[in-house]
Amino acid sequence: MFLTCEGTLGVVPGTTMDYSGPANFHAGYQQIQGINLGYLQIDGTQMFALAQVLSDLFKDIPRTTISKKMESLKIKSRRCDLAELRTLKAINSVPTRAVKCSLISKADLEALCTSCKSLSPRR
């Protein structure tokens, strides 16, 4: 399956496909702090791949620090199913070799970004 993005909304063609999972979802891109992140729209909620968030958005902050922030903010991630993982691979949000992926909601991602603004990058 080939997915390509079109337009400024980042809508992926063929998003009306019936994916094998509890709900249908759509994929696209959202720019957050100047970085394009792929997302899945699941049941009306934008969900981002935590691996991409950590590697692209918080690359200069230690992962233990991010984990502690997530714990203090009571941010929970959820595992994606196989169809969601394949879609995230197709839009290059996770490496093609990935066998699992966690998702974080846009609201939780925004709270995490706000909380991490004061952190200085490690040198």
N, C-alpha and C positions, 0 to 999 in steps of 0.2 A: 504494500500500500504506500502510495506517495502522497504526502501532504505538503501543500505549499501555502504560503500566506499571501493575502492580497489586501490592498487598501490600507487606510490608516487605522482602521479598527482592529486589525490583526485577526480577522476571522479566517478560519481554515476552511477551505471548500470541502464539501462532503460531510459537514458536521451533523447532518440529519441522519447519518448512518445509525443503525441500531447496534450499539456496542453490547457485548455480553457482560453485563454487570447489573447491579441493582437499579441503575438509573442511566439515562442518556447524558452525555456531556459534550461540551464544545471545547475546542482548543484555540489559543491565540497568544498574542504577545502584549505585554504591558510594560511601559517604561517607568521604572522606579529609580529615583535618584540618578537619572541619566543612563541607566542600564536596562537593556531589553531583557525581560524575563518571560519565559513561556509559562502559560497557565492553563489549567483546565477549569471550565465553568461547570460545576457539579451542583445540581439542585439549586441553582441561583447564586452560588457562592464561588468566587474566584479562589482557586487553590493553586499554590506555587510549590514547585519541587524544592524541598529543603536543601538538597545537595547543590542545586544551582544557586540558591540564595546564599549559602555559605561560601561557595567558591567564587561567585561573581560580585555579590553585594557586600559581604563581610570578609573579604579575602585578607584584610589586614588586621583582623581581630581574632585572637585565639578562640578555637572552638569551645574550649572549656568555659570561657567568658560568656559566649553566646548561650551555651547550655544553662549556665547559672541565671542569666537574664531571662531565658524562657521559663525556667522553674519559678523565679520570683514573680514573673508576670502571669503565672499559671497558664502558659501557652502549651497546648497539646498539639501534637502532630498525629496524622493518621496514615497508615500504610495504604498505598494505592493498589488496585487490583491489576491483573495482567493486561487488560485492554487499556487501562489508564497509563500503565508503564510503557506499553508499546507506542502510545500516542506521544508521550513525553520524549521518547527516544526519537520519534519521527520529526519532532519540532526542535530537536537538539537541546532539550532542557536537561537531559541526563545522558551520560555516556551510553553508547550502544552495548557495552559489556555489563551494564548494571543489571542485577537480578532482583532488586527491590528498591523501593523509593518511598520516602515519607513526604506528605503534603502538609502545608501550612496555609491557613486562610489569609486573605488579603488584610482583614482587620487585625489579625494577630501579627502579620508582617509589618503593618504600619506602626503598631505599638512597639514592636521590637526595634524598628528603625529609629523611632523617637527616643527610646531608651538608650540606644547605642550611639546616638549623636555625640554625646559628651566623651566617648571613649577615644583615646588617641591611638593611632595605628602603632603597632609594635615596630621597632627599628632593628 
